[in-house]
Amino acid sequence: MLLVERGREPLKGFWSIPGGLVETGESLEDATRREVLEETGLVVRPIRIAKVFERIIRDPDGKAEYHYVLIDYLCEATGGILAAADDASRVEWFPRINLPGLRFTEGTLAVIGEAWALS
């Protein structure tokens, strides 16, 4: 599984699946390719949607501070050179056995499990 360690808030220092914002007029698959390239240096081919879910992060008073709708794709790496970039402090390929010791953003482990089941 290709994972990035977040280099900025929110959730700096947590591991997650590469991704980011969709630009106006950009397709989901184009955004996936661009974001993975920007964060990891890899060129990917989106194969299929692995999971769609939302994440709401609340401030200490319980007010919604961030609200994300996440669409994670199962992808095939087709080129590039693996290197952390953009807002990622590290990027690595992880075998499934090494995942339990990492700090993940909420929901990431569930998505990884579902993506592995699809591959």
Jmol script that loads the backbone (N, CA, C; Angstrom):
load data "model"
ATOM      1  N   MET A   1       0.857  -1.180   0.000  1.00  0.00           N
ATOM      2  CA  MET A   1       0.000   0.000   0.000  1.00  0.00           C
ATOM      3  C   MET A   1       0.894   1.231   0.000  1.00  0.00           C
ATOM      4  N   LEU A   2       0.605   2.164  -0.895  1.00  0.00           N
ATOM      5  CA  LEU A   2       1.340   3.420  -0.963  1.00  0.00           C
ATOM      6  C   LEU A   2       0.715   4.393   0.025  1.00  0.00           C
ATOM      7  N   LEU A   3       1.520   4.882   0.965  1.00  0.00           N
ATOM      8  CA  LEU A   3       1.033   5.806   1.988  1.00  0.00           C
ATOM      9  C   LEU A   3       1.937   7.019   2.093  1.00  0.00           C
ATOM     10  N   VAL A   4       1.330   8.136   2.501  1.00  0.00           N
ATOM     11  CA  VAL A   4       2.085   9.365   2.751  1.00  0.00           C
ATOM     12  C   VAL A   4       1.906   9.774   4.208  1.00  0.00           C
ATOM     13  N   GLU A   5       2.976  10.294   4.775  1.00  0.00           N
ATOM     14  CA  GLU A   5       2.876  10.885   6.111  1.00  0.00           C
ATOM     15  C   GLU A   5       2.596  12.365   5.911  1.00  0.00           C
ATOM     16  N   ARG A   6       1.522  12.824   6.520  1.00  0.00           N
ATOM     17  CA  ARG A   6       1.107  14.215   6.345  1.00  0.00           C
ATOM     18  C   ARG A   6       2.151  15.153   6.934  1.00  0.00           C
ATOM     19  N   GLY A   7       2.549  16.148   6.149  1.00  0.00           N
ATOM     20  CA  GLY A   7       3.549  17.108   6.589  1.00  0.00           C
ATOM     21  C   GLY A   7       2.970  18.411   7.095  1.00  0.00           C
ATOM     22  N   ARG A   8       1.644  18.563   6.993  1.00  0.00           N
ATOM     23  CA  ARG A   8       0.963  19.800   7.423  1.00  0.00           C
ATOM     24  C   ARG A   8      -0.303  19.453   8.188  1.00  0.00           C
ATOM     25  N   GLU A   9      -0.779  20.416   8.926  1.00  0.00           N
ATOM     26  CA  GLU A   9      -2.073  20.275   9.593  1.00  0.00           C
ATOM     27  C   GLU A   9      -3.179  20.413   8.560  1.00  0.00           C
ATOM     28  N   PRO A  10      -4.303  19.801   8.704  1.00  0.00           N
ATOM     29  CA  PRO A  10      -4.653  18.995   9.872  1.00  0.00           C
ATOM     30  C   PRO A  10      -3.993  17.610   9.819  1.00  0.00           C
ATOM     31  N   LEU A  11      -3.788  17.039  10.987  1.00  0.00           N
ATOM     32  CA  LEU A  11      -3.297  15.667  11.146  1.00  0.00           C
ATOM     33  C   LEU A  11      -1.856  15.482  10.702  1.00  0.00           C
ATOM     34  N   LYS A  12      -1.026  16.484  10.925  1.00  0.00           N
ATOM     35  CA  LYS A  12       0.403  16.381  10.635  1.00  0.00           C
ATOM     36  C   LYS A  12       0.982  15.179  11.381  1.00  0.00           C
ATOM     37  N   GLY A  13       1.814  14.382  10.694  1.00  0.00           N
ATOM     38  CA  GLY A  13       2.457  13.228  11.302  1.00  0.00           C
ATOM     39  C   GLY A  13       1.669  11.937  11.206  1.00  0.00           C
ATOM     40  N   PHE A  14       0.438  12.006  10.729  1.00  0.00           N
ATOM     41  CA  PHE A  14      -0.375  10.808  10.543  1.00  0.00           C
ATOM     42  C   PHE A  14      -0.189  10.293   9.119  1.00  0.00           C
ATOM     43  N   TRP A  15      -0.305   8.986   8.955  1.00  0.00           N
ATOM     44  CA  TRP A  15      -0.210   8.359   7.645  1.00  0.00           C
ATOM     45  C   TRP A  15      -1.595   8.278   7.005  1.00  0.00           C
ATOM     46  N   SER A  16      -1.624   8.480   5.699  1.00  0.00           N
ATOM     47  CA  SER A  16      -2.887   8.392   4.972  1.00  0.00           C
ATOM     48  C   SER A  16      -2.627   8.008   3.525  1.00  0.00           C
ATOM     49  N   ILE A  17      -3.694   7.843   2.802  1.00  0.00           N
ATOM     50  CA  ILE A  17      -3.627   7.547   1.377  1.00  0.00           C
ATOM     51  C   ILE A  17      -3.398   8.865   0.645  1.00  0.00           C
ATOM     52  N   PRO A  18      -2.527   8.889  -0.371  1.00  0.00           N
ATOM     53  CA  PRO A  18      -2.297  10.142  -1.100  1.00  0.00           C
ATOM     54  C   PRO A  18      -3.598  10.701  -1.668  1.00  0.00           C
ATOM     55  N   GLY A  19      -3.717  12.016  -1.660  1.00  0.00           N
ATOM     56  CA  GLY A  19      -4.915  12.638  -2.221  1.00  0.00           C
ATOM     57  C   GLY A  19      -4.967  14.112  -1.911  1.00  0.00           C
ATOM     58  N   GLY A  20      -6.041  14.731  -2.353  1.00  0.00           N
ATOM     59  CA  GLY A  20      -6.196  16.157  -2.122  1.00  0.00           C
ATOM     60  C   GLY A  20      -7.456  16.671  -2.778  1.00  0.00           C
ATOM     61  N   LEU A  21      -7.452  17.953  -3.063  1.00  0.00           N
ATOM     62  CA  LEU A  21      -8.625  18.630  -3.591  1.00  0.00           C
ATOM     63  C   LEU A  21      -8.766  18.445  -5.094  1.00  0.00           C
ATOM     64  N   VAL A  22     -10.001  18.413  -5.539  1.00  0.00           N
ATOM     65  CA  VAL A  22     -10.312  18.409  -6.965  1.00  0.00           C
ATOM     66  C   VAL A  22     -10.401  19.863  -7.417  1.00  0.00           C
ATOM     67  N   GLU A  23      -9.681  20.189  -8.475  1.00  0.00           N
ATOM     68  CA  GLU A  23      -9.726  21.553  -8.996  1.00  0.00           C
ATOM     69  C   GLU A  23     -10.972  21.728  -9.862  1.00  0.00           C
ATOM     70  N   THR A  24     -11.472  22.946  -9.946  1.00  0.00           N
ATOM     71  CA  THR A  24     -12.662  23.241 -10.743  1.00  0.00           C
ATOM     72  C   THR A  24     -12.451  22.772 -12.177  1.00  0.00           C
ATOM     73  N   GLY A  25     -13.399  21.975 -12.671  1.00  0.00           N
ATOM     74  CA  GLY A  25     -13.348  21.464 -14.032  1.00  0.00           C
ATOM     75  C   GLY A  25     -12.516  20.210 -14.212  1.00  0.00           C
ATOM     76  N   GLU A  26     -11.888  19.731 -13.144  1.00  0.00           N
ATOM     77  CA  GLU A  26     -11.027  18.546 -13.208  1.00  0.00           C
ATOM     78  C   GLU A  26     -11.842  17.292 -12.909  1.00  0.00           C
ATOM     79  N   SER A  27     -11.646  16.231 -13.681  1.00  0.00           N
ATOM     80  CA  SER A  27     -12.337  14.980 -13.382  1.00  0.00           C
ATOM     81  C   SER A  27     -11.719  14.336 -12.140  1.00  0.00           C
ATOM     82  N   LEU A  28     -12.464  13.428 -11.509  1.00  0.00           N
ATOM     83  CA  LEU A  28     -11.960  12.736 -10.327  1.00  0.00           C
ATOM     84  C   LEU A  28     -10.701  11.939 -10.648  1.00  0.00           C
ATOM     85  N   GLU A  29     -10.690  11.257 -11.784  1.00  0.00           N
ATOM     86  CA  GLU A  29      -9.517  10.466 -12.149  1.00  0.00           C
ATOM     87  C   GLU A  29      -8.314  11.352 -12.455  1.00  0.00           C
ATOM     88  N   ASP A  30      -8.530  12.493 -13.110  1.00  0.00           N
ATOM     89  CA  ASP A  30      -7.428  13.429 -13.359  1.00  0.00           C
ATOM     90  C   ASP A  30      -6.897  13.989 -12.034  1.00  0.00           C
ATOM     91  N   ALA A  31      -7.795  14.302 -11.109  1.00  0.00           N
ATOM     92  CA  ALA A  31      -7.366  14.797  -9.793  1.00  0.00           C
ATOM     93  C   ALA A  31      -6.560  13.737  -9.058  1.00  0.00           C
ATOM     94  N   THR A  32      -6.985  12.490  -9.162  1.00  0.00           N
ATOM     95  CA  THR A  32      -6.252  11.390  -8.526  1.00  0.00           C
ATOM     96  C   THR A  32      -4.837  11.304  -9.088  1.00  0.00           C
ATOM     97  N   ARG A  33      -4.715  11.309 -10.408  1.00  0.00           N
ATOM     98  CA  ARG A  33      -3.383  11.239 -11.037  1.00  0.00           C
ATOM     99  C   ARG A  33      -2.509  12.416 -10.605  1.00  0.00           C
ATOM    100  N   ARG A  34      -3.073  13.620 -10.641  1.00  0.00           N
ATOM    101  CA  ARG A  34      -2.301  14.822 -10.296  1.00  0.00           C
ATOM    102  C   ARG A  34      -1.858  14.801  -8.844  1.00  0.00           C
ATOM    103  N   GLU A  35      -2.794  14.513  -7.935  1.00  0.00           N
ATOM    104  CA  GLU A  35      -2.465  14.537  -6.510  1.00  0.00           C
ATOM    105  C   GLU A  35      -1.427  13.475  -6.139  1.00  0.00           C
ATOM    106  N   VAL A  36      -1.572  12.273  -6.697  1.00  0.00           N
ATOM    107  CA  VAL A  36      -0.582  11.225  -6.404  1.00  0.00           C
ATOM    108  C   VAL A  36       0.787  11.642  -6.937  1.00  0.00           C
ATOM    109  N   LEU A  37       0.836  12.181  -8.139  1.00  0.00           N
ATOM    110  CA  LEU A  37       2.106  12.651  -8.697  1.00  0.00           C
ATOM    111  C   LEU A  37       2.709  13.755  -7.830  1.00  0.00           C
ATOM    112  N   GLU A  38       1.895  14.739  -7.433  1.00  0.00           N
ATOM    113  CA  GLU A  38       2.395  15.852  -6.623  1.00  0.00           C
ATOM    114  C   GLU A  38       2.924  15.393  -5.262  1.00  0.00           C
ATOM    115  N   GLU A  39       2.271  14.428  -4.635  1.00  0.00           N
ATOM    116  CA  GLU A  39       2.666  14.007  -3.295  1.00  0.00           C
ATOM    117  C   GLU A  39       3.739  12.925  -3.282  1.00  0.00           C
ATOM    118  N   THR A  40       3.773  12.083  -4.335  1.00  0.00           N
ATOM    119  CA  THR A  40       4.633  10.903  -4.280  1.00  0.00           C
ATOM    120  C   THR A  40       5.649  10.786  -5.410  1.00  0.00           C
ATOM    121  N   GLY A  41       5.497  11.560  -6.478  1.00  0.00           N
ATOM    122  CA  GLY A  41       6.375  11.436  -7.635  1.00  0.00           C
ATOM    123  C   GLY A  41       6.002  10.306  -8.578  1.00  0.00           C
ATOM    124  N   LEU A  42       4.932   9.567  -8.267  1.00  0.00           N
ATOM    125  CA  LEU A  42       4.536   8.431  -9.087  1.00  0.00           C
ATOM    126  C   LEU A  42       3.417   8.781 -10.063  1.00  0.00           C
ATOM    127  N   VAL A  43       3.483   8.183 -11.233  1.00  0.00           N
ATOM    128  CA  VAL A  43       2.423   8.264 -12.228  1.00  0.00           C
ATOM    129  C   VAL A  43       1.540   7.040 -11.998  1.00  0.00           C
ATOM    130  N   VAL A  44       0.231   7.260 -11.888  1.00  0.00           N
ATOM    131  CA  VAL A  44      -0.685   6.145 -11.634  1.00  0.00           C
ATOM    132  C   VAL A  44      -1.821   6.127 -12.646  1.00  0.00           C
ATOM    133  N   ARG A  45      -2.411   4.934 -12.769  1.00  0.00           N
ATOM    134  CA  ARG A  45      -3.612   4.750 -13.584  1.00  0.00           C
ATOM    135  C   ARG A  45      -4.725   4.329 -12.640  1.00  0.00           C
ATOM    136  N   PRO A  46      -5.728   5.197 -12.420  1.00  0.00           N
ATOM    137  CA  PRO A  46      -6.859   4.795 -11.578  1.00  0.00           C
ATOM    138  C   PRO A  46      -7.590   3.610 -12.212  1.00  0.00           C
ATOM    139  N   ILE A  47      -7.868   2.587 -11.400  1.00  0.00           N
ATOM    140  CA  ILE A  47      -8.533   1.383 -11.899  1.00  0.00           C
ATOM    141  C   ILE A  47     -10.017   1.390 -11.551  1.00  0.00           C
ATOM    142  N   ARG A  48     -10.315   1.664 -10.287  1.00  0.00           N
ATOM    143  CA  ARG A  48     -11.716   1.706  -9.844  1.00  0.00           C
ATOM    144  C   ARG A  48     -11.798   2.380  -8.487  1.00  0.00           C
ATOM    145  N   ILE A  49     -12.992   2.839  -8.147  1.00  0.00           N
ATOM    146  CA  ILE A  49     -13.220   3.437  -6.830  1.00  0.00           C
ATOM    147  C   ILE A  49     -13.182   2.322  -5.791  1.00  0.00           C
ATOM    148  N   ALA A  50     -12.403   2.537  -4.741  1.00  0.00           N
ATOM    149  CA  ALA A  50     -12.311   1.572  -3.648  1.00  0.00           C
ATOM    150  C   ALA A  50     -13.281   1.908  -2.522  1.00  0.00           C
ATOM    151  N   LYS A  51     -13.502   3.209  -2.271  1.00  0.00           N
ATOM    152  CA  LYS A  51     -14.351   3.596  -1.133  1.00  0.00           C
ATOM    153  C   LYS A  51     -14.740   5.069  -1.270  1.00  0.00           C
ATOM    154  N   VAL A  52     -15.971   5.378  -0.887  1.00  0.00           N
ATOM    155  CA  VAL A  52     -16.453   6.758  -0.786  1.00  0.00           C
ATOM    156  C   VAL A  52     -16.943   6.945   0.638  1.00  0.00           C
ATOM    157  N   PHE A  53     -16.457   7.981   1.315  1.00  0.00           N
ATOM    158  CA  PHE A  53     -16.918   8.257   2.673  1.00  0.00           C
ATOM    159  C   PHE A  53     -16.644   9.713   3.020  1.00  0.00           C
ATOM    160  N   GLU A  54     -17.184  10.146   4.140  1.00  0.00           N
ATOM    161  CA  GLU A  54     -16.932  11.522   4.579  1.00  0.00           C
ATOM    162  C   GLU A  54     -16.241  11.520   5.931  1.00  0.00           C
ATOM    163  N   ARG A  55     -15.491  12.575   6.173  1.00  0.00           N
ATOM    164  CA  ARG A  55     -14.808  12.747   7.451  1.00  0.00           C
ATOM    165  C   ARG A  55     -15.077  14.170   7.933  1.00  0.00           C
ATOM    166  N   ILE A  56     -15.586  14.272   9.148  1.00  0.00           N
ATOM    167  CA  ILE A  56     -15.831  15.573   9.775  1.00  0.00           C
ATOM    168  C   ILE A  56     -14.887  15.675  10.970  1.00  0.00           C
ATOM    169  N   ILE A  57     -14.040  16.695  10.969  1.00  0.00           N
ATOM    170  CA  ILE A  57     -13.105  16.930  12.075  1.00  0.00           C
ATOM    171  C   ILE A  57     -13.614  18.133  12.850  1.00  0.00           C
ATOM    172  N   ARG A  58     -13.804  17.931  14.137  1.00  0.00           N
ATOM    173  CA  ARG A  58     -14.379  18.973  14.992  1.00  0.00           C
ATOM    174  C   ARG A  58     -13.310  19.657  15.830  1.00  0.00           C
ATOM    175  N   ASP A  59     -13.540  20.934  16.136  1.00  0.00           N
ATOM    176  CA  ASP A  59     -12.640  21.667  17.007  1.00  0.00           C
ATOM    177  C   ASP A  59     -12.927  21.287  18.463  1.00  0.00           C
ATOM    178  N   PRO A  60     -12.158  21.811  19.427  1.00  0.00           N
ATOM    179  CA  PRO A  60     -12.372  21.441  20.826  1.00  0.00           C
ATOM    180  C   PRO A  60     -13.775  21.742  21.356  1.00  0.00           C
ATOM    181  N   ASP A  61     -14.482  22.669  20.729  1.00  0.00           N
ATOM    182  CA  ASP A  61     -15.847  22.998  21.160  1.00  0.00           C
ATOM    183  C   ASP A  61     -16.909  22.151  20.460  1.00  0.00           C
ATOM    184  N   GLY A  62     -16.476  21.246  19.589  1.00  0.00           N
ATOM    185  CA  GLY A  62     -17.415  20.373  18.897  1.00  0.00           C
ATOM    186  C   GLY A  62     -17.938  20.924  17.581  1.00  0.00           C
ATOM    187  N   LYS A  63     -17.496  22.121  17.199  1.00  0.00           N
ATOM    188  CA  LYS A  63     -17.930  22.723  15.938  1.00  0.00           C
ATOM    189  C   LYS A  63     -17.136  22.110  14.778  1.00  0.00           C
ATOM    190  N   ALA A  64     -17.808  21.838  13.659  1.00  0.00           N
ATOM    191  CA  ALA A  64     -17.130  21.273  12.494  1.00  0.00           C
ATOM    192  C   ALA A  64     -16.061  22.246  11.994  1.00  0.00           C
ATOM    193  N   GLU A  65     -14.817  21.771  11.986  1.00  0.00           N
ATOM    194  CA  GLU A  65     -13.696  22.592  11.522  1.00  0.00           C
ATOM    195  C   GLU A  65     -13.319  22.237  10.084  1.00  0.00           C
ATOM    196  N   TYR A  66     -13.368  20.948   9.767  1.00  0.00           N
ATOM    197  CA  TYR A  66     -13.103  20.449   8.425  1.00  0.00           C
ATOM    198  C   TYR A  66     -14.171  19.422   8.082  1.00  0.00           C
ATOM    199  N   HIS A  67     -14.619  19.423   6.823  1.00  0.00           N
ATOM    200  CA  HIS A  67     -15.599  18.434   6.364  1.00  0.00           C
ATOM    201  C   HIS A  67     -15.160  17.987   4.974  1.00  0.00           C
ATOM    202  N   TYR A  68     -14.742  16.728   4.887  1.00  0.00           N
ATOM    203  CA  TYR A  68     -14.230  16.183   3.641  1.00  0.00           C
ATOM    204  C   TYR A  68     -15.140  15.077   3.130  1.00  0.00           C
ATOM    205  N   VAL A  69     -15.312  15.021   1.818  1.00  0.00           N
ATOM    206  CA  VAL A  69     -15.891  13.863   1.157  1.00  0.00           C
ATOM    207  C   VAL A  69     -14.717  13.223   0.428  1.00  0.00           C
ATOM    208  N   LEU A  70     -14.426  11.971   0.781  1.00  0.00           N
ATOM    209  CA  LEU A  70     -13.249  11.282   0.251  1.00  0.00           C
ATOM    210  C   LEU A  70     -13.671  10.177  -0.710  1.00  0.00           C
ATOM    211  N   ILE A  71     -13.010  10.153  -1.857  1.00  0.00           N
ATOM    212  CA  ILE A  71     -13.244   9.121  -2.854  1.00  0.00           C
ATOM    213  C   ILE A  71     -11.872   8.513  -3.144  1.00  0.00           C
ATOM    214  N   ASP A  72     -11.657   7.306  -2.637  1.00  0.00           N
ATOM    215  CA  ASP A  72     -10.361   6.649  -2.791  1.00  0.00           C
ATOM    216  C   ASP A  72     -10.400   5.661  -3.946  1.00  0.00           C
ATOM    217  N   TYR A  73      -9.376   5.734  -4.781  1.00  0.00           N
ATOM    218  CA  TYR A  73      -9.257   4.867  -5.954  1.00  0.00           C
ATOM    219  C   TYR A  73      -8.197   3.798  -5.728  1.00  0.00           C
ATOM    220  N   LEU A  74      -8.439   2.622  -6.269  1.00  0.00           N
ATOM    221  CA  LEU A  74      -7.425   1.598  -6.416  1.00  0.00           C
ATOM    222  C   LEU A  74      -6.686   1.968  -7.697  1.00  0.00           C
ATOM    223  N   CYS A  75      -5.356   2.082  -7.620  1.00  0.00           N
ATOM    224  CA  CYS A  75      -4.571   2.532  -8.772  1.00  0.00           C
ATOM    225  C   CYS A  75      -3.417   1.585  -9.048  1.00  0.00           C
ATOM    226  N   GLU A  76      -2.918   1.667 -10.271  1.00  0.00           N
ATOM    227  CA  GLU A  76      -1.717   0.947 -10.671  1.00  0.00           C
ATOM    228  C   GLU A  76      -0.628   1.985 -10.924  1.00  0.00           C
ATOM    229  N   ALA A  77       0.552   1.784 -10.325  1.00  0.00           N
ATOM    230  CA  ALA A  77       1.689   2.671 -10.593  1.00  0.00           C
ATOM    231  C   ALA A  77       2.254   2.307 -11.957  1.00  0.00           C
ATOM    232  N   THR A  78       2.421   3.318 -12.825  1.00  0.00           N
ATOM    233  CA  THR A  78       2.902   3.073 -14.185  1.00  0.00           C
ATOM    234  C   THR A  78       4.217   3.778 -14.486  1.00  0.00           C
ATOM    235  N   GLY A  79       4.716   4.602 -13.559  1.00  0.00           N
ATOM    236  CA  GLY A  79       5.969   5.311 -13.809  1.00  0.00           C
ATOM    237  C   GLY A  79       6.288   6.281 -12.693  1.00  0.00           C
ATOM    238  N   GLY A  80       7.310   7.072 -12.923  1.00  0.00           N
ATOM    239  CA  GLY A  80       7.732   8.062 -11.944  1.00  0.00           C
ATOM    240  C   GLY A  80       8.776   7.517 -10.991  1.00  0.00           C
ATOM    241  N   ILE A  81       9.226   8.378 -10.094  1.00  0.00           N
ATOM    242  CA  ILE A  81      10.218   8.021  -9.077  1.00  0.00           C
ATOM    243  C   ILE A  81       9.644   8.388  -7.715  1.00  0.00           C
ATOM    244  N   LEU A  82       9.570   7.412  -6.818  1.00  0.00           N
ATOM    245  CA  LEU A  82       8.982   7.619  -5.499  1.00  0.00           C
ATOM    246  C   LEU A  82       9.793   8.629  -4.700  1.00  0.00           C
ATOM    247  N   ALA A  83       9.137   9.726  -4.294  1.00  0.00           N
ATOM    248  CA  ALA A  83       9.768  10.772  -3.490  1.00  0.00           C
ATOM    249  C   ALA A  83       8.685  11.629  -2.861  1.00  0.00           C
ATOM    250  N   ALA A  84       8.814  11.899  -1.572  1.00  0.00           N
ATOM    251  CA  ALA A  84       7.847  12.764  -0.880  1.00  0.00           C
ATOM    252  C   ALA A  84       7.939  14.176  -1.435  1.00  0.00           C
ATOM    253  N   ALA A  85       6.789  14.780  -1.663  1.00  0.00           N
ATOM    254  CA  ALA A  85       6.743  16.141  -2.186  1.00  0.00           C
ATOM    255  C   ALA A  85       5.449  16.791  -1.740  1.00  0.00           C
ATOM    256  N   ASP A  86       5.243  18.039  -2.135  1.00  0.00           N
ATOM    257  CA  ASP A  86       4.048  18.803  -1.809  1.00  0.00           C
ATOM    258  C   ASP A  86       3.849  18.836  -0.303  1.00  0.00           C
ATOM    259  N   ASP A  87       2.719  18.341   0.212  1.00  0.00           N
ATOM    260  CA  ASP A  87       2.468  18.421   1.656  1.00  0.00           C
ATOM    261  C   ASP A  87       2.761  17.109   2.387  1.00  0.00           C
ATOM    262  N   ALA A  88       3.477  16.187   1.751  1.00  0.00           N
ATOM    263  CA  ALA A  88       3.849  14.919   2.385  1.00  0.00           C
ATOM    264  C   ALA A  88       5.269  15.030   2.940  1.00  0.00           C
ATOM    265  N   SER A  89       5.460  14.596   4.191  1.00  0.00           N
ATOM    266  CA  SER A  89       6.811  14.606   4.752  1.00  0.00           C
ATOM    267  C   SER A  89       7.558  13.314   4.423  1.00  0.00           C
ATOM    268  N   ARG A  90       6.826  12.225   4.229  1.00  0.00           N
ATOM    269  CA  ARG A  90       7.408  10.937   3.818  1.00  0.00           C
ATOM    270  C   ARG A  90       6.404  10.202   2.950  1.00  0.00           C
ATOM    271  N   VAL A  91       6.907   9.333   2.100  1.00  0.00           N
ATOM    272  CA  VAL A  91       6.061   8.463   1.281  1.00  0.00           C
ATOM    273  C   VAL A  91       6.743   7.103   1.209  1.00  0.00           C
ATOM    274  N   GLU A  92       5.955   6.047   1.399  1.00  0.00           N
ATOM    275  CA  GLU A  92       6.532   4.696   1.397  1.00  0.00           C
ATOM    276  C   GLU A  92       5.507   3.682   0.925  1.00  0.00           C
ATOM    277  N   TRP A  93       6.035   2.583   0.346  1.00  0.00           N
ATOM    278  CA  TRP A  93       5.236   1.396   0.074  1.00  0.00           C
ATOM    279  C   TRP A  93       5.295   0.544   1.326  1.00  0.00           C
ATOM    280  N   PHE A  94       4.153   0.106   1.824  1.00  0.00           N
ATOM    281  CA  PHE A  94       4.096  -0.712   3.026  1.00  0.00           C
ATOM    282  C   PHE A  94       3.462  -2.063   2.724  1.00  0.00           C
ATOM    283  N   PRO A  95       4.105  -3.170   3.176  1.00  0.00           N
ATOM    284  CA  PRO A  95       3.410  -4.451   3.131  1.00  0.00           C
ATOM    285  C   PRO A  95       2.333  -4.448   4.212  1.00  0.00           C
ATOM    286  N   ARG A  96       1.304  -5.195   3.998  1.00  0.00           N
ATOM    287  CA  ARG A  96       0.167  -5.208   4.928  1.00  0.00           C
ATOM    288  C   ARG A  96       0.588  -5.532   6.367  1.00  0.00           C
ATOM    289  N   ILE A  97       1.575  -6.379   6.533  1.00  0.00           N
ATOM    290  CA  ILE A  97       2.007  -6.804   7.863  1.00  0.00           C
ATOM    291  C   ILE A  97       2.595  -5.648   8.691  1.00  0.00           C
ATOM    292  N   ASN A  98       3.102  -4.605   8.041  1.00  0.00           N
ATOM    293  CA  ASN A  98       3.725  -3.480   8.755  1.00  0.00           C
ATOM    294  C   ASN A  98       2.763  -2.352   9.100  1.00  0.00           C
ATOM    295  N   LEU A  99       1.506  -2.466   8.733  1.00  0.00           N
ATOM    296  CA  LEU A  99       0.548  -1.375   8.950  1.00  0.00           C
ATOM    297  C   LEU A  99       0.140  -1.162  10.409  1.00  0.00           C
ATOM    298  N   PRO A 100       0.002  -2.196  11.225  1.00  0.00           N
ATOM    299  CA  PRO A 100      -0.529  -1.983  12.581  1.00  0.00           C
ATOM    300  C   PRO A 100       0.247  -0.997  13.457  1.00  0.00           C
ATOM    301  N   GLY A 101       1.531  -0.781  13.221  1.00  0.00           N
ATOM    302  CA  GLY A 101       2.305   0.122  14.065  1.00  0.00           C
ATOM    303  C   GLY A 101       2.236   1.587  13.680  1.00  0.00           C
ATOM    304  N   LEU A 102       1.529   1.914  12.621  1.00  0.00           N
ATOM    305  CA  LEU A 102       1.477   3.299  12.140  1.00  0.00           C
ATOM    306  C   LEU A 102       0.297   4.064  12.727  1.00  0.00           C
ATOM    307  N   ARG A 103       0.453   5.402  12.823  1.00  0.00           N
ATOM    308  CA  ARG A 103      -0.667   6.274  13.211  1.00  0.00           C
ATOM    309  C   ARG A 103      -1.364   6.720  11.935  1.00  0.00           C
ATOM    310  N   PHE A 104      -2.646   6.357  11.816  1.00  0.00           N
ATOM    311  CA  PHE A 104      -3.407   6.651  10.607  1.00  0.00           C
ATOM    312  C   PHE A 104      -4.458   7.718  10.839  1.00  0.00           C
ATOM    313  N   THR A 105      -4.770   8.440   9.757  1.00  0.00           N
ATOM    314  CA  THR A 105      -5.930   9.311   9.792  1.00  0.00           C
ATOM    315  C   THR A 105      -7.165   8.424   9.922  1.00  0.00           C
ATOM    316  N   GLU A 106      -8.214   8.977  10.485  1.00  0.00           N
ATOM    317  CA  GLU A 106      -9.448   8.223  10.730  1.00  0.00           C
ATOM    318  C   GLU A 106      -9.986   7.608   9.437  1.00  0.00           C
ATOM    319  N   GLY A 107     -10.304   6.331   9.503  1.00  0.00           N
ATOM    320  CA  GLY A 107     -10.901   5.639   8.374  1.00  0.00           C
ATOM    321  C   GLY A 107      -9.917   5.026   7.391  1.00  0.00           C
ATOM    322  N   THR A 108      -8.635   5.371   7.500  1.00  0.00           N
ATOM    323  CA  THR A 108      -7.657   4.905   6.520  1.00  0.00           C
ATOM    324  C   THR A 108      -7.503   3.391   6.535  1.00  0.00           C
ATOM    325  N   LEU A 109      -7.420   2.779   7.707  1.00  0.00           N
ATOM    326  CA  LEU A 109      -7.257   1.321   7.772  1.00  0.00           C
ATOM    327  C   LEU A 109      -8.430   0.583   7.131  1.00  0.00           C
ATOM    328  N   ALA A 110      -9.631   1.085   7.327  1.00  0.00           N
ATOM    329  CA  ALA A 110     -10.803   0.455   6.715  1.00  0.00           C
ATOM    330  C   ALA A 110     -10.723   0.530   5.191  1.00  0.00           C
ATOM    331  N   VAL A 111     -10.304   1.657   4.659  1.00  0.00           N
ATOM    332  CA  VAL A 111     -10.181   1.819   3.213  1.00  0.00           C
ATOM    333  C   VAL A 111      -9.100   0.876   2.676  1.00  0.00           C
ATOM    334  N   ILE A 112      -7.994   0.778   3.394  1.00  0.00           N
ATOM    335  CA  ILE A 112      -6.912  -0.126   2.973  1.00  0.00           C
ATOM    336  C   ILE A 112      -7.426  -1.560   2.907  1.00  0.00           C
ATOM    337  N   GLY A 113      -8.168  -1.976   3.910  1.00  0.00           N
ATOM    338  CA  GLY A 113      -8.733  -3.325   3.925  1.00  0.00           C
ATOM    339  C   GLY A 113      -9.649  -3.576   2.744  1.00  0.00           C
ATOM    340  N   GLU A 114     -10.481  -2.601   2.436  1.00  0.00           N
ATOM    341  CA  GLU A 114     -11.405  -2.757   1.308  1.00  0.00           C
ATOM    342  C   GLU A 114     -10.655  -2.741  -0.024  1.00  0.00           C
ATOM    343  N   ALA A 115      -9.623  -1.910  -0.129  1.00  0.00           N
ATOM    344  CA  ALA A 115      -8.840  -1.856  -1.373  1.00  0.00           C
ATOM    345  C   ALA A 115      -8.099  -3.165  -1.596  1.00  0.00           C
ATOM    346  N   TRP A 116      -7.547  -3.737  -0.524  1.00  0.00           N
ATOM    347  CA  TRP A 116      -6.858  -5.025  -0.683  1.00  0.00           C
ATOM    348  C   TRP A 116      -7.823  -6.112  -1.112  1.00  0.00           C
ATOM    349  N   ALA A 117      -9.030  -6.063  -0.630  1.00  0.00           N
ATOM    350  CA  ALA A 117     -10.033  -7.064  -1.010  1.00  0.00           C
ATOM    351  C   ALA A 117     -10.402  -6.944  -2.486  1.00  0.00           C
ATOM    352  N   LEU A 118     -10.288  -5.739  -3.064  1.00  0.00           N
ATOM    353  CA  LEU A 118     -10.616  -5.526  -4.475  1.00  0.00           C
ATOM    354  C   LEU A 118      -9.470  -5.896  -5.410  1.00  0.00           C
ATOM    355  N   SER A 119      -8.257  -5.901  -4.879  1.00  0.00           N
ATOM    356  CA  SER A 119      -7.096  -6.118  -5.761  1.00  0.00           C
ATOM    357  C   SER A 119      -6.813  -7.578  -6.000  1.00  0.00           C
TER     358      SER A 119
END
end "model"
wireframe off; spacefill off
backbone 0.3
color backbone group
